[in-house]
C-alpha cells in the first residue's frame, strides 16, 4: 500500500487549503494519507533552526516510498526526502533558504515545485534548475492566492491539483497497482 505524508506550513494545519486537496489527490490514487500536525509552536520557516526541528518531527513518520507533500515550513524536510530517495511535492518551498536549496539539489527522486512569482521565498530560476516539474503561478503570493476575485485564487488551486495529478502520472506514483478513485 502506498503512503503519503502531508506536512503543513507554519500557519495552518495539514488539512487546510491546498494541502487538503493535495492529500486528496494521493488518497484518490489509493494511498493511505497521513496528516501531520506540529507537536508545538514551530520556528519561523526561514530560520536555520527550522530544518532540524522539522526533521525531528517528520523522520519517525517516514516509510519506504512515502510521498512527501509539504508546504513552506514543511519543505525543511527536503533533506530527509533526499537522503531516503522519496518523491515529493513541495508547495511554496523556501527557495531563499540555502539549506533547503542544498537539500533539493541532493534529491534524486522526482519532485514537483509549486510557487508564485509574488512570493518572497520563491525563486523561479532556482525552481526550474532543480526540477523539470515546476508550476509557477504569475502574481501568486505565499498562499498561492492571486489578486482579483476570489474565484481566480480558486482557479489556481485547481491548477495545482491538476498539475500534481499530472506529476504523479509522469513518475508512475503509486507504483503498487492499487491506484483508483
Residue pairs with C-beta under 8 A, 6 or more apart in sequence:
1 30
1 31
1 32
1 176
1 178
2 26
2 29
2 30
2 31
2 32
2 65
2 67
2 173
2 174
2 175
2 176
2 178
3 31
3 32
3 33
3 34
3 63
3 65
3 66
3 67
4 23
4 26
4 27
4 31
4 32
4 33
4 34
4 66
4 67
4 68
4 69
5 33
5 34
5 36
5 58
5 61
5 62
5 66
5 67
5 68
5 69
6 14
6 15
6 19
6 22
6 23
6 33
6 34
6 35
6 36
6 69
6 70
7 14
7 36
7 54
7 58
7 68
7 69
7 70
7 71
7 74
7 77
8 14
8 16
8 19
8 36
8 37
8 38
8 70
8 71
8 73
8 74
9 19
9 45
9 71
9 72
9 73
9 74
9 92
10 42
10 44
10 45
10 72
10 73
12 19
13 19
13 35
13 37
14 20
14 23
14 35
14 36
14 37
15 23
15 35
17 143
17 157
18 71
18 91
18 144
18 157
18 160
19 69
19 71
19 91
21 157
21 160
21 161
22 69
22 89
22 91
22 160
22 161
22 164
23 33
23 35
23 69
24 161
25 161
25 164
25 165
25 168
26 33
26 67
26 69
26 168
27 33
28 180
28 181
29 168
29 173
29 174
29 179
29 180
30 174
30 176
30 178
30 179
30 180
31 67
31 174
34 61
36 57
36 58
36 61
38 57
39 57
42 50
42 53
42 54
42 73
43 49
43 50
43 53
44 50
45 72
45 73
45 76
45 94
45 121
46 94
46 96
46 97
46 121
48 97
48 99
50 73
50 76
50 97
51 76
51 79
51 99
51 100
51 103
53 76
54 73
54 74
54 76
54 77
55 76
55 77
55 79
55 80
58 68
58 74
58 77
58 80
59 80
62 68
62 80
62 84
62 86
64 84
65 86
65 87
65 175
66 86
67 86
67 87
67 88
67 89
67 168
67 173
67 174
68 74
68 77
68 80
68 81
68 86
68 87
68 88
68 89
69 88
69 89
69 91
70 77
70 78
70 88
70 89
70 90
70 91
70 93
71 91
71 92
72 91
72 92
72 93
72 94
72 121
72 142
73 94
74 90
75 90
75 92
75 93
75 94
75 100
76 94
76 97
76 99
76 100
78 88
78 90
78 93
78 100
78 103
78 104
78 107
79 99
79 103
79 106
80 86
81 87
81 88
81 103
81 107
81 109
81 111
82 103
82 104
82 106
82 107
82 108
82 109
83 106
85 108
85 109
86 109
87 109
87 110
87 111
87 171
87 173
88 107
88 109
88 111
88 112
89 111
89 112
89 114
89 164
89 167
90 104
90 111
90 112
90 113
90 114
91 114
91 115
91 144
91 160
92 114
92 115
92 116
92 119
92 121
92 122
92 142
92 143
92 144
93 100
93 104
93 113
93 114
93 115
93 121
93 122
93 127
94 100
94 121
95 101
95 113
95 115
95 121
95 122
95 123
95 126
95 127
96 120
96 121
96 123
97 121
101 126
101 130
104 111
104 113
104 130
104 131
105 130
107 130
110 131
110 133
110 167
110 170
110 171
111 130
111 131
111 133
112 131
112 133
112 134
112 135
112 163
112 164
112 167
113 127
113 130
113 131
113 133
113 134
113 135
114 134
114 135
114 136
114 137
114 144
114 160
114 163
115 121
115 122
115 124
115 127
115 135
115 136
115 137
115 140
115 144
116 122
116 136
116 137
116 138
116 139
116 140
116 141
116 142
116 144
116 146
117 124
117 136
117 137
117 138
117 139
117 140
118 139
118 140
118 141
119 140
119 141
119 142
119 144
120 142
121 142
122 136
122 142
124 134
124 136
127 134
127 136
128 134
128 136
133 167
133 170
135 159
135 160
135 163
137 144
137 146
137 156
137 159
138 146
139 146
139 147
140 146
140 156
144 153
144 156
144 157
144 160
145 153
145 156
146 152
146 153
146 156
168 174
